Amino acid sequence: MTAFAGMVVAALLTVIPVHGTVLAVTSKNTAIIRNEAVTGMLPAATRAYRIEPHLTLTGGDGIDGFIDETTRPWRWYDAALAGPFVAGLPQTGKVIALDIGSKLPQTKLVDQRGQLVDLAAFHGVTMTSFIFTRCRDECPLIAAKFVAMQKQLGTDRFHLYLITIDPMYDSPVVLARYARLFHMNPASISVLTGQPHDIAALLDQFGITSLQNGDASFIHSDKVFLASPDGRVAQILQTSGFTPDSLAAQARHLAGMAASPFGRFQLWLIAGVTALCGGNQFAGIVALETVLFLIIAGISFVTLGWVVRKIWGST
């Protein structure tokens, strides 16, 4: 993408999540804030903002919000006091972690089109997982599997969500580029970021571990949350080792549609074996392949014995 095309895309994306530091309060609703850079959309800068809603601010406070560039001064809205985003272990003491039967949380996330998205607003089957765009190993595999499911499932009864664990880099314009790279249809797949403190809260709620590993990388847990049309979590896969066919089959079953029994059995088997292996995806898949090999070998042995008896019995 050319620099000009990038500017055009950024201009079309209307909701810009941002973090900053209050330097001075100039009036009841106005403050001087040093905003952090929003990749491809907004450079780090110091300027006056009108704050909505009113907050009691002092110099040095951290603040999150969305930026509206159409007003003078610019508007910093949906504002909330917040510290800098820090990756880490889920702080389950702060929230009630999602489990089977839990309602999906209401959210104010931003998709690749720069539009607000609420996870709990879609009335259909949803699948939710976590990635970051600079990932070079597991995340592209998850994204590719979601795209494969996108091709199998319609847009009326199914929606897929990929939420970044790197909100300080993954701006809406970065997510738009990522979605184009994988040919994601926004009617089927939403790639989401948000205000950093909201992303941190979601990581806690979904129980996602994200540990910084250098400037541009994270070590993080892999989970997929499958939710039924009533917005409640129906299944949690502790691994990204699912196949698109198997998860799509389970999604169709939850939607009350005809679904492949073999695909659903395969998903159940992968999830069960992985859980027995302590959530270790690689060990789970190896164990599953071993079990399948033994089953196939056993069937082959029995079949061979039957054939031998038939041959010897006929002589």
C-alpha positions in Angstrom: 0.0 0.0 0.0 1.3 3.5 -0.9 1.6 6.2 1.7 -1.3 8.1 0.1 -3.5 5.0 0.1 -2.7 4.4 3.7 -3.7 8.0 4.6 -7.0 7.5 2.7 -7.7 4.3 4.6 -6.9 5.9 7.9 -9.2 8.8 7.1 -12.1 6.4 6.5 -11.6 4.7 9.8 -13.8 6.8 12.2 -13.1 5.4 15.7 -9.6 5.8 17.0 -8.7 4.2 20.3 -5.8 5.9 22.1 -3.9 6.1 25.4 -2.2 9.2 26.7 -0.9 11.1 29.7 -2.4 14.2 31.1 0.1 17.1 31.3 -2.1 19.9 32.5 -5.8 20.7 33.1 -6.8 24.0 31.5 -10.5 24.0 32.3 -13.3 21.8 33.6 -13.5 19.9 30.3 -10.2 20.6 28.6 -6.7 19.2 29.2 -3.3 19.1 27.6 -2.6 15.5 26.8 0.4 13.7 25.3 -1.2 11.0 23.3 0.6 7.8 22.3 1.1 7.1 18.6 -1.7 5.2 16.9 0.0 3.1 14.2 -0.7 4.5 10.8 -3.3 6.9 12.0 -2.0 9.4 14.6 1.6 10.4 15.6 2.5 10.8 19.2 1.8 14.5 20.0 0.9 17.0 22.7 -2.3 19.0 22.2 -5.4 20.3 23.9 -8.4 18.0 24.0 -12.0 18.4 25.1 -12.7 15.6 27.5 -16.0 13.7 27.5 -17.3 12.7 30.0 -16.0 15.0 32.6 -13.2 13.5 34.7 -11.3 14.8 37.7 -7.9 14.9 36.2 -4.4 15.9 37.5 -1.1 16.1 35.8 0.5 12.7 35.3 -2.8 10.8 35.1 -3.0 8.1 32.4 -6.1 8.3 30.2 -7.8 6.1 27.6 -10.5 7.1 25.1 -11.5 7.6 21.5 -10.4 10.6 19.5 -12.6 12.7 17.3 -10.6 14.9 14.9 -13.5 16.8 13.5 -13.9 19.2 16.4 -11.8 22.2 17.6 -10.2 21.4 19.9 -10.1 17.7 19.2 -12.5 15.6 21.3 -11.2 12.8 23.6 -14.5 10.9 24.3 -15.6 7.9 26.2 -12.6 8.9 28.4 -11.5 6.8 31.4 -8.6 7.0 33.8 -6.2 4.2 32.9 -2.6 3.2 33.3 -0.4 2.0 30.4 -1.2 -1.4 28.8 1.0 -4.1 30.3 0.9 -7.7 29.0 0.9 -10.4 31.7 -1.0 -13.2 33.4 -4.8 -12.9 33.7 -5.7 -11.0 36.9 -8.7 -13.3 37.7 -9.2 -11.6 41.1 -10.5 -8.5 39.3 -13.1 -10.2 37.2 -15.2 -13.3 37.0 -13.5 -15.4 34.3 -15.7 -16.8 31.5 -16.7 -20.4 31.7 -19.2 -22.7 30.1 -22.6 -21.0 30.3 -21.2 -17.5 30.9 -22.6 -14.6 28.9 -20.2 -12.9 26.5 -19.2 -9.5 27.9 -20.6 -6.3 26.4 -17.8 -4.4 24.7 -16.8 -1.2 22.9 -14.2 -2.7 20.5 -13.2 -1.3 17.2 -13.0 -3.4 14.0 -11.0 -3.2 10.8 -13.5 -0.8 9.4 -13.1 1.6 12.3 -16.6 0.8 13.6 -17.6 0.0 17.2 -18.4 -3.7 17.9 -20.1 -5.3 20.8 -19.4 -9.0 21.2 -22.7 -9.6 22.9 -24.8 -7.9 20.2 -24.7 -10.6 17.5 -27.7 -12.9 17.6 -26.2 -16.0 16.3 -23.3 -18.5 16.9 -19.9 -16.8 17.4 -16.3 -17.9 17.7 -13.8 -15.7 19.5 -10.0 -16.1 19.6 -7.0 -13.8 20.2 -4.1 -12.9 18.0 -1.6 -10.1 17.3 -0.7 -8.9 13.8 3.1 -9.1 14.2 2.9 -12.8 15.2 4.7 -15.1 12.8 3.8 -18.5 14.0 0.5 -19.5 15.7 -1.6 -16.4 15.0 -1.5 -16.7 11.1 -2.6 -20.3 11.5 -5.6 -19.2 13.6 -6.4 -16.4 11.1 -6.2 -18.9 8.2 -8.5 -21.3 9.9 -11.1 -18.6 10.7 -11.0 -17.6 7.0 -11.6 -21.3 6.0 -14.6 -21.3 8.3 -15.8 -18.1 6.8 -16.1 -19.9 3.5 -18.2 -22.6 5.1 -20.6 -20.5 7.2 -23.0 -17.8 6.2 -23.1 -14.3 7.6 -26.7 -14.4 9.0 -26.2 -17.0 11.7 -22.5 -17.0 12.4 -19.8 -14.4 13.2 -16.1 -14.8 14.0 -14.1 -12.5 16.2 -10.3 -12.1 16.4 -9.2 -9.8 19.2 -5.7 -8.3 19.4 -3.6 -8.8 22.5 -1.4 -5.9 21.3 -3.6 -2.8 21.3 -0.7 -0.3 21.5 0.4 -1.4 18.0 -2.6 -3.0 16.3 -4.6 0.1 15.4 -7.7 -0.1 13.2 -5.7 0.7 10.1 -3.2 -2.1 10.9 -6.1 -4.5 11.4 -7.6 -3.4 8.1 -4.3 -4.3 6.4 -4.2 -7.7 8.2 -7.8 -8.4 7.2 -7.1 -7.7 3.5 -4.0 -9.9 3.7 -6.1 -12.9 4.7 -9.1 -12.0 2.5 -11.4 -11.6 5.6 -14.9 -10.6 4.8 -16.0 -8.0 7.5 -19.5 -9.4 7.3 -18.1 -12.7 8.6 -14.9 -11.9 10.6 -14.3 -8.9 12.8 -10.6 -8.2 13.7 -10.8 -6.1 16.8 -8.8 -3.7 19.0 -10.0 -1.2 21.6 -9.0 1.1 24.3 -6.0 -0.5 26.1 -7.6 -0.9 29.4 -10.7 -2.6 27.8 -8.4 -5.1 26.0 -6.6 -5.8 29.3 -10.0 -6.4 31.0 -11.0 -8.8 28.2 -7.7 -10.7 28.5 -8.5 -11.2 32.2 -12.1 -12.2 31.5 -11.2 -14.7 28.8 -8.2 -16.0 30.8 -5.6 -15.2 28.1 -2.0 -15.1 29.1 0.1 -12.6 27.1 3.7 -12.1 28.1 5.9 -9.6 26.3 8.8 -11.3 24.4 10.8 -8.5 23.0 9.5 -5.3 21.4 7.2 -6.8 18.9 6.3 -10.3 20.2 4.1 -11.9 22.8 4.0 -15.4 24.2 0.3 -16.1 24.7 -2.2 -18.8 25.3 -4.4 -20.1 22.5 -8.1 -20.4 23.2 -11.3 -20.4 21.1 -14.6 -19.6 22.6 -17.7 -21.0 20.9 -20.9 -19.2 21.9 -24.5 -20.2 21.2 -27.2 -17.9 19.7 -28.2 -16.8 23.2 -24.7 -15.3 23.7 -23.5 -17.9 26.2 -20.2 -19.8 26.0 -21.0 -23.3 24.9 -17.4 -24.6 24.5 -13.9 -23.5 25.2 -11.1 -25.0 23.2 -7.8 -24.8 25.1 -5.9 -25.1 21.8 -5.6 -23.8 18.3 -5.2 -27.4 17.0 -8.8 -27.6 15.8 -9.6 -28.1 12.1 -11.9 -25.6 10.3 -14.2 -28.4 9.3 -14.6 -29.7 12.8 -15.3 -26.3 14.4 -17.6 -25.3 11.6 -19.6 -28.6 12.1 -20.0 -27.8 15.8 -21.0 -24.2 15.0 -23.7 -25.5 12.6 -24.9 -27.9 15.3 -25.3 -25.0 17.8 -27.2 -23.1 15.2 -29.7 -25.9 14.9 -28.5 -26.9 11.4 -27.4 -30.2 9.9 -23.8 -30.9 10.8 -21.2 -33.5 10.1 -21.2 -36.1 13.0 -17.6 -37.0 12.1 -16.5 -33.3 12.3 -18.1 -32.9 15.7 -16.6 -36.1 16.9 -13.2 -35.0 15.6 -13.5 -31.7 17.6 -14.6 -33.5 20.7 -11.6 -35.9 20.4 -9.1 -33.1 19.8 -10.4 -31.1 22.8 -10.6 -34.1 25.1 -7.1 -35.5 24.3 -5.6 -32.0 24.6 -7.2 -31.5 28.0 -5.8 -34.9 29.1 -2.4 -33.6 28.1 -2.7 -30.6 30.3 -3.7 -28.2 27.5 -0.5 -28.8 25.6 -1.5 -28.5 22.0 1.5 -30.4 20.5 1.3 -33.2 23.0 -2.5 -33.4 22.4 -2.2 -33.7 18.7 0.6 -36.3 19.0 -1.5 -38.3 21.4 -4.5 -38.0 19.1 -2.5 -39.2 16.2 -1.2 -42.1 18.3 -4.7 -43.1 19.3 -6.0 -42.9 15.8 -3.0 -44.9 14.6 -3.7 -47.6 17.2 -7.4 -47.7 16.3 -6.6 -48.0 12.6 -3.9 -50.6 13.3 -6.4 -52.6 15.5 -9.1 -52.5 12.8 -6.6 -53.5 10.2 -5.3 -56.4 12.4 -8.9 -57.6 13.0 -9.8 -57.3 9.3 -6.6 -59.2 8.3 -7.4 -62.0 10.8 -10.9 -62.3 9.4 -9.6 -62.5 5.8 -7.0 -65.1 6.8 -9.6 -67.2 8.5 -11.9 -67.0 5.5 -9.1 -68.0 3.2 -7.9 -70.9 5.3 -11.4 -71.9 6.1 -12.2 -72.3 2.4 -9.3 -74.5 1.6 
